């Protein structure tokens, strides 16, 4: 009798093997570096930068943790929307803008990032100006509390809804 493999259980078992977590961490760091190098941006998380700003001690807001490009691409690929050119993509807690740059490749009408932390918003704005391989003319970054955001009267897509 054949048994079926549970991919999640198998993945968890493999992660426990000696050295595997180090390889995963290295792969994530490489993926972050390559994304920033290729697009000529700074979207990676530097813990020393966050410590200098006092973010780890901030109990109200979460520290900056950018989405992995492969996870963002998978989520965007699995959207069940027709004709993305009709939709505005909104990213709440957009950080330095990585998700917006990845969403740009999927043909949304407009891209909007909402970020509370001024430092991250400023970096996202700089990234949008300097980014290669992205049509940044459709990217808008807003420095505000997401609870104050007024939704436009148009078709919307967001990672929140994925």
C-alpha positions as a Markdown table, in Angstrom:
| # | Residue | x | y | z |
|---|---|---|---|---|
| 1 | Unk | 0.0 | 0.0 | 0.0 |
| 2 | Unk | 1.5 | 3.3 | -1.1 |
| 3 | Unk | 1.7 | 6.2 | 1.4 |
| 4 | Unk | 1.4 | 9.8 | 0.4 |
| 5 | Unk | 4.0 | 12.3 | 1.6 |
| 6 | Unk | 2.8 | 15.4 | 3.5 |
| 7 | Unk | 5.0 | 18.2 | 2.0 |
| 8 | Unk | 4.7 | 20.3 | 5.1 |
| 9 | Unk | 5.8 | 17.6 | 7.4 |
| 10 | Unk | 8.7 | 16.7 | 5.1 |
| 11 | Unk | 9.8 | 20.3 | 4.9 |
| 12 | Unk | 9.7 | 20.6 | 8.7 |
| 13 | Unk | 11.7 | 17.4 | 9.1 |
| 14 | Unk | 14.4 | 18.5 | 6.6 |
| 15 | Unk | 14.7 | 21.9 | 8.3 |
| 16 | Unk | 15.8 | 20.1 | 11.5 |
| 17 | Unk | 18.8 | 18.5 | 9.8 |
| 18 | Unk | 22.1 | 20.0 | 10.8 |
| 19 | Unk | 23.1 | 23.0 | 8.6 |
| 20 | Unk | 19.8 | 23.2 | 6.7 |
| 21 | Unk | 18.6 | 26.3 | 8.6 |
| 22 | Unk | 22.0 | 28.0 | 7.8 |
| 23 | Unk | 21.5 | 27.3 | 4.1 |
| 24 | Unk | 18.0 | 28.7 | 4.2 |
| 25 | Unk | 19.2 | 31.8 | 6.0 |
| 26 | Unk | 22.0 | 32.2 | 3.4 |
| 27 | Unk | 19.5 | 31.7 | 0.6 |
| 28 | Unk | 17.2 | 34.4 | 2.0 |
| 29 | Unk | 20.1 | 36.8 | 2.4 |
| 30 | Unk | 21.2 | 36.1 | -1.2 |
| 31 | Unk | 17.7 | 36.6 | -2.5 |
| 32 | Unk | 17.4 | 40.0 | -0.7 |
| 33 | Unk | 20.8 | 41.1 | -2.0 |
| 34 | Unk | 20.1 | 40.0 | -5.6 |
| 35 | Unk | 16.7 | 41.8 | -5.6 |
| 36 | Unk | 18.3 | 45.1 | -4.4 |
| 37 | Unk | 21.2 | 44.8 | -6.7 |
| 38 | Unk | 19.1 | 44.0 | -9.8 |
| 39 | Unk | 16.6 | 46.8 | -9.2 |
| 40 | Unk | 19.2 | 49.3 | -7.8 |
| 41 | Unk | 17.2 | 49.8 | -4.6 |
| 42 | Unk | 17.5 | 49.3 | -0.8 |
| 43 | Unk | 14.6 | 47.1 | 0.4 |
| 44 | Unk | 16.5 | 44.8 | 2.7 |
| 45 | Unk | 16.2 | 44.8 | 6.5 |
| 46 | Unk | 19.3 | 45.8 | 8.5 |
| 47 | Unk | 18.9 | 45.0 | 12.1 |
| 48 | Unk | 21.6 | 47.5 | 13.2 |
| 49 | Unk | 19.7 | 50.3 | 11.4 |
| 50 | Unk | 16.4 | 49.3 | 13.2 |
| 51 | Unk | 18.2 | 49.1 | 16.5 |
| 52 | Unk | 19.7 | 52.6 | 16.0 |
| 53 | Unk | 16.2 | 54.0 | 15.4 |
| 54 | Unk | 14.9 | 52.2 | 18.6 |
| 55 | Unk | 12.4 | 50.0 | 16.7 |
| 56 | Unk | 13.0 | 46.8 | 18.7 |
| 57 | Unk | 11.9 | 48.6 | 21.8 |
| 58 | Unk | 8.7 | 49.9 | 20.1 |
| 59 | Unk | 5.8 | 47.8 | 21.5 |
| 60 | Unk | 3.2 | 49.5 | 19.3 |
| 61 | Unk | 4.6 | 48.9 | 15.8 |
| 62 | Unk | 6.3 | 45.8 | 14.3 |
| 63 | Unk | 9.9 | 46.0 | 13.1 |
| 64 | Unk | 10.6 | 46.1 | 9.3 |
| 65 | Unk | 10.6 | 42.7 | 7.7 |
| 66 | Unk | 10.3 | 42.8 | 3.8 |
| 67 | Unk | 8.5 | 40.0 | 2.0 |
| 68 | Unk | 10.6 | 37.4 | 0.2 |
| 69 | Unk | 10.5 | 38.0 | -3.5 |
| 70 | Unk | 9.6 | 34.3 | -4.2 |
| 71 | Unk | 6.6 | 34.5 | -1.7 |
| 72 | Unk | 5.4 | 37.8 | -3.3 |
| 73 | Unk | 5.6 | 36.4 | -6.8 |
| 74 | Unk | 3.7 | 33.2 | -5.8 |
| 75 | Unk | 0.9 | 35.3 | -4.1 |
| 76 | Unk | 0.7 | 37.6 | -7.2 |
| 77 | Unk | 0.7 | 34.7 | -9.6 |
| 78 | Unk | -2.2 | 33.1 | -7.7 |
| 79 | Unk | -4.5 | 36.2 | -7.7 |
| 80 | Unk | -7.9 | 35.3 | -9.0 |
| 81 | Unk | -8.5 | 38.6 | -10.7 |
| 82 | Unk | -9.2 | 39.2 | -14.4 |
| 83 | Unk | -7.5 | 42.1 | -16.3 |
| 84 | Unk | -5.2 | 43.5 | -13.6 |
| 85 | Unk | -5.0 | 46.7 | -15.6 |
| 86 | Unk | -8.3 | 47.6 | -14.1 |
| 87 | Unk | -7.1 | 47.3 | -10.5 |
| 88 | Unk | -5.1 | 49.6 | -8.1 |
| 89 | Unk | -2.8 | 47.6 | -5.9 |
| 90 | Unk | -2.5 | 48.8 | -2.3 |
| 91 | Unk | 0.1 | 47.6 | 0.1 |
| 92 | Unk | -0.5 | 48.5 | 3.8 |
| 93 | Unk | 2.7 | 48.6 | 5.7 |
| 94 | Unk | 4.6 | 48.9 | 2.5 |
| 95 | Unk | 8.0 | 49.5 | 4.1 |
| 96 | Unk | 10.7 | 50.3 | 1.6 |
| 97 | Unk | 8.4 | 49.3 | -1.3 |
| 98 | Unk | 9.6 | 45.8 | -2.3 |
| 99 | Unk | 6.1 | 44.4 | -2.8 |
| 100 | Unk | 5.1 | 47.4 | -4.9 |
| 101 | Unk | 8.1 | 46.8 | -7.2 |
| 102 | Unk | 7.2 | 43.1 | -7.6 |
| 103 | Unk | 3.5 | 44.0 | -8.2 |
| 104 | Unk | 4.6 | 46.4 | -11.0 |
| 105 | Unk | 5.5 | 43.4 | -13.1 |
| 106 | Unk | 1.9 | 42.1 | -13.0 |
| 107 | Unk | 0.4 | 45.0 | -14.9 |
| 108 | Unk | -1.8 | 46.8 | -12.3 |
| 109 | Unk | -3.2 | 50.1 | -13.3 |
| 110 | Unk | -1.7 | 51.9 | -10.3 |
| 111 | Unk | 0.4 | 50.9 | -7.2 |
| 112 | Unk | 0.0 | 52.5 | -3.8 |
| 113 | Unk | 2.0 | 51.9 | -0.6 |
| 114 | Unk | 0.9 | 53.1 | 2.8 |
| 115 | Unk | 3.7 | 53.3 | 5.4 |
| 116 | Unk | 3.6 | 54.7 | 8.9 |
| 117 | Unk | 7.3 | 55.0 | 9.6 |
| 118 | Unk | 8.8 | 58.1 | 7.9 |
| 119 | Unk | 12.2 | 56.5 | 7.5 |
| 120 | Unk | 10.8 | 53.6 | 5.5 |
| 121 | Unk | 8.5 | 55.9 | 3.5 |
| 122 | Unk | 11.5 | 58.1 | 2.6 |
| 123 | Unk | 13.5 | 55.0 | 1.5 |
| 124 | Unk | 10.5 | 53.8 | -0.6 |
| 125 | Unk | 10.2 | 57.1 | -2.3 |
| 126 | Unk | 13.9 | 57.1 | -3.1 |
| 127 | Unk | 13.7 | 53.5 | -4.3 |
| 128 | Unk | 10.8 | 54.4 | -6.6 |
| 129 | Unk | 12.9 | 57.2 | -8.2 |
| 130 | Unk | 16.0 | 55.1 | -8.6 |
| 131 | Unk | 14.5 | 51.7 | -9.3 |
| 132 | Unk | 15.5 | 49.9 | -12.6 |
| 133 | Unk | 13.2 | 47.5 | -14.4 |
| 134 | Unk | 10.1 | 49.0 | -12.9 |
| 135 | Unk | 7.7 | 51.7 | -14.3 |
| 136 | Unk | 7.8 | 53.8 | -11.1 |
| 137 | Unk | 5.5 | 56.4 | -12.6 |
| 138 | Unk | 2.5 | 54.3 | -11.3 |
| 139 | Unk | 3.9 | 53.9 | -7.8 |
| 140 | Unk | 2.6 | 56.2 | -5.0 |
| 141 | Unk | 4.0 | 56.0 | -1.5 |
| 142 | Unk | 2.0 | 57.6 | 1.3 |
| 143 | Unk | 3.4 | 58.3 | 4.8 |
| 144 | Unk | 0.4 | 57.8 | 7.0 |
| 145 | Unk | -1.5 | 55.6 | 9.4 |
| 146 | Unk | -3.3 | 53.0 | 7.4 |
| 147 | Unk | -6.4 | 53.5 | 9.6 |
| 148 | Unk | -6.6 | 57.1 | 8.2 |
| 149 | Unk | -6.5 | 56.0 | 4.5 |
| 150 | Unk | -9.6 | 56.6 | 2.5 |
| 151 | Unk | -10.1 | 54.0 | -0.1 |
| 152 | Unk | -10.5 | 55.3 | -3.7 |
| 153 | Unk | -13.7 | 54.4 | -5.5 |
| 154 | Unk | -12.1 | 51.9 | -7.9 |
| 155 | Unk | -11.2 | 48.2 | -8.2 |
| 156 | Unk | -8.7 | 47.3 | -5.6 |
| 157 | Unk | -6.2 | 44.5 | -4.9 |
| 158 | Unk | -4.0 | 44.2 | -1.8 |
| 159 | Unk | -1.8 | 41.5 | -0.2 |
| 160 | Unk | -4.2 | 41.9 | 2.8 |
| 161 | Unk | -6.9 | 40.3 | 0.6 |
| 162 | Unk | -4.7 | 37.5 | -0.7 |
